[in-house]
Amino acid sequence: MSTTSTGASASSCAASAARCTSPDSERPFDASRIDAPMRAVFSESESEQISSCQEVLALLRQAWSTPVVGRDLAYALCDHIRDASGIERLVELCTSSDGEVQQASMAALEQCLTPVNRDRLVRLELNQFINIVHQSDSQHPNIVFSALGILESLFKQSAHTCVRLIDVGALDAILYMCRSSDAMFLRSCASALANCAMYGTPQTQRTMIQRDAAEWLFRLAFSCSSSVQYYACLAISILASNKDIEDEIRASKTLDLIAPFVSSHDPGEFARSDKAHCQGRSADWLRRLIVVLQSGNKAAQCLAAFHFAMEADIKKEQGNLQVFQEIGAVQPLQSVAMYGNRLSRQLAKSALSLMGHELPKHLSLELLTWKSSDIEQWLRDIGLAQYSDVFTSSIMDGELLASLTDEDMEEVLKVQALTDEIWKLRCTCPHEYS
């Protein structure tokens, strides 16, 4: 399931819903179509509860799968569900003693967890979903799958929610299910771990390591499913960007599996291979991924560049490329396009090309051979051309640039952004100075 936000208002979502054609018919997809089945969800008849939940589920799936505007359609439906007190009602039906009612209501609930609806859900009782996962051997597989999907979605609500979920046993439940051989279960597990790493605090990430998440991610990265592999690689990349636990992450050897995965998948094709990510991610999610893109870990950086290339393909089709400029992703991508390893550079350039941004000029990594013109080109590529005069007046070539001490940079440059970029450059380009 994909429930990430585009920041669109409820009114714009409704407008999109009113004018879009559903994939299965020629008539417009109107969000109000969900109102009748939502009223029936409140029926006392179990048969009506089942049929109405199934109808709600079908409409949600139809919306999510609509190309380009699927998220807008689904968000409009989810707003209608929430406004009708549908979240509380579906949670109530999830505790039904009738297995079919429980199965239908949990499936519908899992598909309607937009950020606002997740916020509504986390205020309610969550133990029932955790218990279902822990008791998976005695539960219907569809119920277990929905429970996993619900927990997966909740882990991307907030850092506070991640802490709460861990406290009530959700992380342990996810790790327990990593023992499964079912690819659908494992995809939810890998995605939940990626969400926990992405939205959790550094202490949350430390807790994941203490509970052997890195070892389980190594197993997931060997799955026969590309989606499971991807989310496992994403989770380990996020964790590796935390310097305090990077050594433990390296010891798990999962980082070694990122390059083979990225090398064997085309970002654009992979973006459309799974409905869970074919609509792309929210601006908030992508902003968090920039931290991984800027990390010193080359494997993690490579996976982040792969995702931005994938995301650029999606956002171009949606007409939403401006989001990358708004969240500040362009300059970090330009930096990777210049300083990353071969694979990261290729992916970053692909993303920038799709975004319509000028590709950084290739500069020799032999810093000592740089002339003043190369330094000026480098400044333009990293978005700091306004400081060219500082360099041309005091730093004439790459040899002098490489020899700068901390004191020199503080005295001559007096601009923290420049100092940071020089350190990145010197970490990447071989030279004889320390």
C-alpha positions, -999 to 999 in steps of 0.1 A, spaced: 0 0 0 12 35 -7 -1 62 17 24 90 13 13 126 11 17 152 -17 6 180 5 -26 185 -16 -55 199 2 -87 179 6 -105 203 -18 -78 197 -45 -80 160 -39 -118 161 -43 -114 181 -75 -90 156 -89 -114 128 -80 -143 145 -97 -125 149 -130 -105 116 -133 -117 85 -150 -115 53 -131 -93 25 -146 -122 1 -148 -149 23 -164 -154 54 -185 -173 73 -159 -156 98 -136 -142 85 -103 -162 104 -77 -150 101 -41 -186 104 -29 -191 68 -42 -177 56 -9 -204 72 12 -231 45 7 -208 16 16 -195 35 46 -230 40 59 -236 2 55 -204 -5 75 -224 7 106 -250 -20 100 -256 -46 127 -258 -73 101 -225 -92 97 -232 -99 61 -237 -62 54 -206 -54 73 -186 -78 52 -200 -67 19 -197 -30 27 -160 -33 39 -152 -53 7 -168 -25 -14 -148 2 5 -117 -19 -1 -123 -23 -38 -128 15 -42 -96 23 -23 -76 -2 -43 -90 11 -76 -81 47 -65 -45 38 -54 -38 20 -87 -49 48 -109 -19 61 -128 -4 95 -120 -33 109 -99 -40 77 -78 -29 93 -45 -52 123 -50 -81 100 -56 -73 77 -26 -68 107 -3 -102 120 -12 -118 87 -4 -98 85 29 -111 119 39 -147 108 34 -140 77 55 -125 97 84 -153 123 82 -179 96 86 -161 83 118 -151 53 96 -117 48 112 -132 41 146 -158 19 132 -133 -2 112 -111 -6 143 -142 -18 162 -150 -44 135 -114 -56 136 -122 -71 170 -152 -90 157 -155 -126 166 -166 -133 130 -134 -141 110 -148 -127 77 -158 -94 93 -124 -91 109 -107 -99 76 -127 -75 55 -125 -46 80 -87 -50 86 -81 -50 48 -101 -18 44 -84 -1 73 -50 -9 60 -57 8 27 -70 40 42 -41 50 64 -32 84 51 -11 106 75 -43 122 90 -60 88 94 -29 73 109 -29 101 135 -65 91 143 -56 54 146 -26 58 169 -49 73 195 -68 40 196 -58 6 209 -30 -10 189 -23 -42 208 -48 -62 188 -27 -58 156 5 -67 174 -11 -98 190 -23 -109 156 12 -109 142 26 -127 173 -2 -153 169 2 -156 131 4 -194 131 -33 -195 143 -46 -166 122 -58 -164 86 -30 -153 63 -50 -123 50 -56 -110 86 -19 -113 94 -10 -95 61 -34 -66 70 -21 -64 105 15 -62 92 5 -35 67 -11 -15 94 20 -16 116 42 -9 86 22 23 79 21 34 115 59 33 117 61 62 93 39 85 113 64 102 136 93 96 159 70 96 189 48 69 173 79 48 166 89 49 202 54 40 213 51 12 188 84 -3 201 73 1 237 41 -20 230 60 -47 211 55 -38 174 92 -40 165 95 -74 181 64 -85 162 79 -74 129 112 -91 136 93 -122 146 76 -123 112 110 -120 94 111 -158 99 83 -162 74 89 -175 39 60 -156 24 73 -128 2 42 -106 9 48 -108 46 85 -102 42 79 -71 20 58 -56 48 84 -65 74 113 -49 54 92 -18 47 82 -15 83 119 -17 94 128 10 68 100 32 81 111 27 117 147 36 107 136 66 87 111 82 112 127 70 145 152 88 166 189 78 168 180 59 200 153 41 181 179 31 155 201 19 183 173 -2 197 168 -18 163 204 -29 162 202 -42 198 173 -64 187 193 -78 157 174 -59 130 206 -57 109 210 -95 109 174 -99 98 178 -73 71 207 -93 57 184 -123 54 157 -101 38 181 -87 13 186 -122 -1 148 -126 -8 137 -137 -42 114 -106 -43 130 -74 -56 107 -53 -34 118 -71 -3 154 -67 -13 149 -30 -20 133 -22 14 159 -42 32 186 -22 14 168 10 22 165 2 59 202 -7 62 212 24 43 192 47 67 208 29 97 243 32 82 239 70 80 239 70 118 276 72 126 271 58 161 260 25 148 278 24 115 303 -2 127 276 -26 137 259 -21 103 291 -28 84 296 -60 105 262 -74 93 276 -73 57 242 -61 44 257 -30 29 277 -52 5 244 -62 -11 233 -27 -22 256 -23 -52 245 -57 -68 208 -47 -63 212 -12 -77 233 -25 -106 207 -50 -117 176 -27 -116 165 3 -137 151 30 -114 122 39 -137 112 3 -143 115 -5 -107 93 25 -97 64 10 -117 70 -26 -106 52 -24 -72 20 -4 -63 35 3 -29 59 28 -44 46 35 -79 29 67 -67 62 80 -52 69 94 -18 60 126 1 81 157 3 87 149 40 99 114 33 122 126 5 136 153 27 146 126 53 163 106 25 186 136 18 204 127 51 213 93 36 223 109 3 247 132 22 261 105 45 297 94 42 288 58 36 291 52 -1 268 22 -2 240 41 16 246 71 -7 243 48 -37 209 35 -26 196 70 -19 207 81 -54 189 51 -68 157 62 -51 160 98 -62 164 86 -98 133 64 -93 114 93 -77 124 118 -104 109 94 -130 76 93 -110 74 130 -103 81 139 -139 51 119 -149 30 135 -122 42 170 -132 57 176 -97 94 180 -103 95 212 -84 94 193 -51 131 184 -54 140 221 -55 116 228 -26 131 202 -3 167 211 -12 176 178 -30 192 193 -61 225 205 -46 232 172 -27 225 153 -59 249 175 -78 275 168 -51 270 131 -55 272 134 -93 307 149 -88 321 130 -58 302 98 -55 314 64 -67 308 54 -103 274 39 -97 262 68 -74 274 94 -99 255 77 -127 223 75 -107 226 111 -95 231 124 -130 201 104 -142 179 120 -115 192 155 -123 186 149 -160 150 139 -154 146 170 -131 158 192 -159 189 205 -141 222 210 -157 246 181 -150 278 190 -132 308 192 -155 331 162 -151 362 173 -131 393 152 -127 395 136 -92 432 145 -92 427 176 -71 464 187 -73 460 192 -111 431 216 -108 435 251 -123 416 282 -112 390 275 -139 384 241 -125 378 256 -91 353 281 -105 335 252 -123 334 233 -90 318 262 -72 292 266 -99 284 229 -97 279 230 -59 257 261 -61 283 284 -45 294 305 -75 289 337 -55 321 329 -37 343 327 -68 359 360 -59 371 347 -26 389 319 -43 403 338 -73 418 363 -49 435 339 -25 433 303 -38 446 300 -73 448 262 -79 440 227 -66 474 223 -49 468 253 -27 432 242 -21 444 208 -10 469 222 14 445 245 34 445 239 72 415 243 94 429 277 105 434 288 69 398 279 60 385 298 90 406 329 83 404 330 45 369 316 37 348 326 67 318 307 51 308 274 67 292 260 36 325 264 17 344 248 44 320 218 44 323 214 7 361 215 7 362 187 33 339 166 10 361 174 -19 393 164 -1 377 132 13 369 122 -23 398 134 -43 432 118 -37 461 141 -28 493 140 -8 482 164 20 466 153 53 
